[in-house]
Amino acid sequence: MPVLVIYNPVSGDRSAKALFDDHVLPLLAKHNVTPDKVVATESSGHVGNIVADFLLSSDHAQPISIVLGSGDGTLHELINVLNNTPSPKPFPRIHLALVPCGTANALYAALFPPSPQEDPVEYKLKSVKAFLSDDHDSVPLNLAVNVLSPPHVRPPATAPPKQVSISAVVTSTSLHASILHDSEALRASDPTIERFKTAAYQNITRWYYASVKLFPRKGPEVVEVYDPAERAFVPHENSAEDEPIVDLIGPFSYFLSTVNVDRLEPAFRITPRAKETLEESSPAALDLIMIRPMRDPSYTMDSEEARKAFAEKVGAVLGAAYQDGAHINLRYAEDGSITTEGDGPTVVEYIRCGGWEWEPDDIDERAHLVCADGDILTIPTNGKATCTAATPMNDQTGFALYT
Ligand SMILES: Nc1ncnc2c1ncn2[C@@H]1O[C@H](COP(=O)(O)OP(=O)(O)OP(=O)(O)O)[C@@H](O)[C@H]1O
């Protein structure tokens, strides 16, 4: 199988080149693997062009392996550039050995949950070692297809084009999209994950107005919601097989779905049960976390004061996500305080679905931001965003990960 080695020298703390020179390339050589190419990316989007050129330049009908040293953003670019590259026939399956060199490395941390005792370099080589071993697994990568559409116009031919972006990790609006939007501006001064916290403080009092539809996934055919009492997903009370779509209104504080991952950073387990959906037989799913302030019994209306006070609760929820995903068990007591006891409304709504639609209120500018694996997109005025879970069509195409 052809092997490409690609790393992004500016990912995370910029240590990819040293890691590849000192550890990854010698490890490949030790196993008599001679890569067809070893390339450092030179700019945004370059990773996709390297792979597309390689696949198009020869008749590579057979699968290839890529040892990819980067964060989640570079993988996102690879998927999207290939998706937008015209090709006479579908690209073959691409098997990835990931080397986590980025800031958050959500996909890698989800596949290989870190443990404190582990040697940091050994930890980063796990997927490469799986690739080099005889008895490796290669798990297919599910995808979330995001489409941002303008409003319908007549005749349809005059409508501006839709924007499509494919996520392998996360699609979000609301607080998370605002954080990613603002943290990009902080990247130069702070290359660590601390910049996400700084941006979180800047945005935590915002609420976002939108109407939302949730669609079921194949298999259950209903939208499901996590029930902490049952410790399981159960059918959503407003979803039945004959009328499965759930309609919701805002305001929203947090709205984020993941695919493939149970965490966005090694310790931030925002969708802690998501790995259940990666089993071979499980239909593609999005695990969605929503926080809607109006579920809190202490508020009946939006005000500056309510937003400030609610920010503390959002902080507590996100803090609990760092405690092994404990936020999914939090409820409101009658006075609005947060508890793990009783049967009050859950603070977060943890949903499992096949897709969602987000239609922002036209005057709420920040509600138009969508984050797809760190890329920030803007929904056109009066338009909407949809996010749909997808699995590879067959085992000859798409992406798979060495584990
Ligand atoms: N040589 C380069 N110079 C500048 N930017 C580059 C170069 N090569 C790739 N990039 C860009 O670097 C960006 C960040 O990459 P990546 O996602 O790998 O790291 P990260 O953002 O630190 O990690 P994570 O996504 O896990 O938080 C990508 O969007 C990519 O377009």
PDBQT file of the ligand as one rigid body, heavy atoms in Angstrom, charges set to zero:
ROOT
HETATM    1  N1  LIG A 501       2.999  25.837   6.754  1.00  0.00    +0.000 N 
HETATM    2  C1  LIG A 501       1.870  26.371   7.233  1.00  0.00    +0.000 A 
HETATM    3  N2  LIG A 501       1.834  27.680   7.594  1.00  0.00    +0.000 NA
HETATM    4  C2  LIG A 501       0.724  28.222   8.140  1.00  0.00    +0.000 A 
HETATM    5  N3  LIG A 501      -0.418  27.556   8.371  1.00  0.00    +0.000 NA
HETATM    6  C3  LIG A 501      -0.451  26.251   8.036  1.00  0.00    +0.000 A 
HETATM    7  C4  LIG A 501       0.675  25.596   7.455  1.00  0.00    +0.000 A 
HETATM    8  N4  LIG A 501       0.347  24.306   7.248  1.00  0.00    +0.000 NA
HETATM    9  C5  LIG A 501      -0.944  24.155   7.675  1.00  0.00    +0.000 A 
HETATM   10  N5  LIG A 501      -1.419  25.327   8.158  1.00  0.00    +0.000 N 
HETATM   11  C6  LIG A 501      -2.707  25.602   8.825  1.00  0.00    +0.000 C 
HETATM   12  O1  LIG A 501      -2.540  25.383  10.245  1.00  0.00    +0.000 OA
HETATM   13  C7  LIG A 501      -3.847  25.311  10.820  1.00  0.00    +0.000 C 
HETATM   14  C8  LIG A 501      -3.830  24.647  12.179  1.00  0.00    +0.000 C 
HETATM   15  O2  LIG A 501      -3.529  23.327  12.043  1.00  0.00    +0.000 OA
HETATM   16  P1  LIG A 501      -3.956  22.120  13.015  1.00  0.00    +0.000 P 
HETATM   17  O3  LIG A 501      -5.389  21.933  13.112  1.00  0.00    +0.000 OA
HETATM   18  O4  LIG A 501      -3.139  20.980  12.526  1.00  0.00    +0.000 OA
HETATM   19  O5  LIG A 501      -3.393  22.533  14.436  1.00  0.00    +0.000 OA
HETATM   20  P2  LIG A 501      -4.105  23.180  15.673  1.00  0.00    +0.000 P 
HETATM   21  O6  LIG A 501      -5.131  24.149  15.232  1.00  0.00    +0.000 OA
HETATM   22  O7  LIG A 501      -3.011  23.664  16.549  1.00  0.00    +0.000 OA
HETATM   23  O8  LIG A 501      -4.772  21.913  16.372  1.00  0.00    +0.000 OA
HETATM   24  P3  LIG A 501      -6.301  21.511  16.687  1.00  0.00    +0.000 P 
HETATM   25  O9  LIG A 501      -7.056  21.641  15.403  1.00  0.00    +0.000 OA
HETATM   26  O10 LIG A 501      -6.221  20.099  17.198  1.00  0.00    +0.000 OA
HETATM   27  O11 LIG A 501      -6.761  22.452  17.750  1.00  0.00    +0.000 OA
HETATM   28  C9  LIG A 501      -4.664  24.597   9.765  1.00  0.00    +0.000 C 
HETATM   29  O12 LIG A 501      -5.856  25.313   9.599  1.00  0.00    +0.000 OA
HETATM   30  C10 LIG A 501      -3.805  24.670   8.480  1.00  0.00    +0.000 C 
HETATM   31  O13 LIG A 501      -4.510  25.266   7.419  1.00  0.00    +0.000 OA
ENDROOT
TORSDOF 0
